[in-house]
Amino acid sequence: MKKVLVATDKPFAKVAVEGIRQIVEQAGYEFRLFEKYTSQAEFAAAVEDVDAIIIRSDIVDKNILEAGKNLKIVVRAGAGYDNIDLVSATEHNVVAMNTPGQNSNAVAELAFGMMVFMARNSFNGTSGSELRGKSIGIHAYGNVGKYVSAIAKGFGMDVYAFDPYVSADDILKDGVTPVNNVEELYQKCQYVSLHIPATAQTKKSIGFELLNLMPKNAVLVNTARKEVIDEEGLLKIFEERPDFKYLSDIEPDNKSVITEKYNGRYFFTPKKMGAQTSEANVNAGLAAARQIVDFFESDITTFQVNKAKNEVNS
């Protein structure tokens, strides 16, 4: 009997756990739950004889992969997967997957919650501004970007998007204006909503030169990863552009400097909150369970994010 472990330092909602359990047990597999652990050593001990793992923000590194002697698949319930050592997963013949799209609406709604909060001066009783008629640029037009565009149009914003992996025709179909390059996106838009993954190419790619292209009263909204921001450049734009504001779903490493010097020009959630809705929690967990069953029963690897070992060796 295959064994499926749900390993979550930050537990799923109870309804999500029961839904995952039902999917796993209906497939004839053993379900195991491992929550609120306190060390990677505990995690390693828990994976010793399991065939599959479902995680959230939990770290699956080389040590965990080595400990999982029978491990064949790990699924990150969510879009981001930088908490999985993909190279090591490939070396250990473990398929790594994510569940794209399941958290997308939650992330998009958070982006707009932060934008409205900042536009209305944190609801401090003073006169703020409106989003209607303002321009917003979507940097990476994937699942989250599409939800952002739909909400932005509801607000009456002018919506632009840049994504080298999405055709201009597909962007136009959604009533969004595509731009030719990232510089054009930042030049055109007072608001930029950031949705790029943290990769070798994108880390520290959002810096002073790009941000300084933005028009007056620029607002950068980051619900992606802190690693994509060049934090030295971020401090420079704060210093040189008193009109610049930064909203982020994850605190930057230089938070103390920003909070000390630039009151009223930033907002950071206390922890990463993009996927923290009951709906997203359930959707991602159930999707992860279904993907595991599909993998074992039908060899479906649609959402695999690492290379297969034969791809590396070929």
C-alpha positions, 0 to 999 in steps of 0.5 A, a space after each residue: 500500500 502506498 503511503 501519502 504524508 501531508 507534512 505541514 509546519 503551517 497546517 491546512 484547514 481541517 476541511 482541507 485535511 479531510 478532503 485530502 484524506 478522502 481522496 488518498 484513502 479512496 485510491 487505496 493508499 494510506 494517509 498520514 498527517 504530520 503537522 506543526 513539527 519543530 525541526 527538519 530532523 523530525 520531518 526527515 524521520 517522518 518521510 522514511 517510508 512514505 511514497 509521496 509528500 504534500 507540503 506547503 512552505 515546508 523545506 524539501 532539501 537534499 536531507 529530506 530527499 535522502 531520508 525518503 527511501 521510498 519517495 517518488 513524488 512531492 507536491 507543493 500545494 501552491 504555485 511557488 516551489 523554491 522550497 524544493 531542491 529541484 536538482 536533488 529531487 531529480 538526482 533522487 528520481 523524485 518528481 516535484 510538482 506544484 499546483 498552479 492556479 489554485 491560489 491565484 484569486 486569493 493572491 490577486 485579491 490581496 494585491 488589490 486590498 493592499 492597493 486600496 489600503 495605500 491609496 486611501 492613506 491606510 484609512 487614517 481619515 485623510 483624503 486619498 485617491 482612487 484606482 479608477 482611471 489609473 494605469 496598472 502593469 502586470 509583470 508576468 501574465 500567468 494565473 495570478 496575472 489574469 485574475 489581477 487584470 479582471 479585478 483591475 478592469 472592474 476598478 476601471 483601470 487601464 491594464 497593461 501586461 508584459 510576459 515573454 512567454 505569453 503571446 500578445 494575442 492571448 493577452 489582447 483576448 482578455 482586454 489587456 494591452 500587451 507591451 513589447 518589453 519590461 521597460 515599456 511596462 514600467 514607463 507606462 504604469 503608475 501601478 505595477 503588480 509583480 508576479 514573476 518567479 524567483 529564478 536565477 534570471 529574475 533574482 534582483 532583477 527589479 531595481 532602481 533603473 527599472 523602478 525609476 522609469 515609473 511615472 509620478 506617484 509610482 506604486 510597486 506591488 509585490 505578491 511574488 518573492 522578495 528575492 526578485 527585488 534588488 534591495 539596494 535599488 529599492 532603498 535608492 528609489 525610496 531616497 530619490 523618489 519621495 512619490 514612490 510607494 512599495 507594497 509587499 506580501 513579504 517583508 524585505 530584509 531591509 525592512 528596518 531601514 524602510 520603516 524608520 525612514 519612509 513612514 506612510 510609503 510602504 505596507 508589508 504583511 506580517 507573513 506571506 498572506 497571498 494564499 491565506 484564504 480558506 478557499 485557496 487552502 482547500 483548493 491547493 490541498 485537494 489539487 495536490 492529492 489528486 495529482 498524486 493519485 493521477 501520478 501513481 495511477 496514470 503516470 500523469 506529470 502535467 505539473 512537474 517542475 523538475 527535470 526527469 533523470 533521463 532528461 538530465 542524462 540524455 
